[in-house]
Amino acid sequence: MKKHSYPFIFCFLLFFTACDKDQSLTNQFDGEWEIQQIVFTSNGQDSIASAPIGVFYFEKRKLGNGNCSGYYELEGYDRGSIGYNAQASPKEVHISTLSEAEIIFRGTYQINNFSSSRITFSGTAEAGKEYDVVIDLKKK
């Protein structure tokens, strides 16, 4: 192998190992998750919806694609399409709303609890007015 090939190979490997943790975390989101509880807080007032009230579905990340897609369905509401991306440090999931829905989850959320069967994240949704949200999901 020629000497001038080594820097290229090093940069290539560095790029993929640096993104590896984020890709791994994002891939662990894939699948259907039952919504166990959602707590909306606006103006100091909590509104709590408990399970089973719907699902979040996260598609598996495709190689080279920065964002993944998915949807959420809440009982009594239209399906909302989302784009999402998770990162390992700090542990966050970024959700963008791809369709207009009655309830919008666009925002950046801290991942408070994460296992192969349970995810809890919290943050501020940005939907015209801001409201705090805590979402608890269980793998179906």
Sequence and secondary structure as in RCSB ss.txt:
>XXXX:A:sequence
MKKHSYPFIFCFLLFFTACDKDQSLTNQFDGEWEIQQIVFTSNGQDSIASAPIGVFYFEKRKLGNGNCSGYYELE
GYDRGSIGYNAQASPKEVHISTLSEAEIIFRGTYQINNFSSSRITFSGTAEAGKEYDVVIDLKKK
>XXXX:A:secstr
  TTHHHHHHHHHHHHHHHHHHHHHHHHT EEEEEEEEEEEETTEEEEEESSSEEEEE    TT S EEEEEEET
TS  EEEEEEEETTTTEEEEEE S  SS   EEEEEEEE SSEEEEEEEEESSSEEEEEEEEEE 
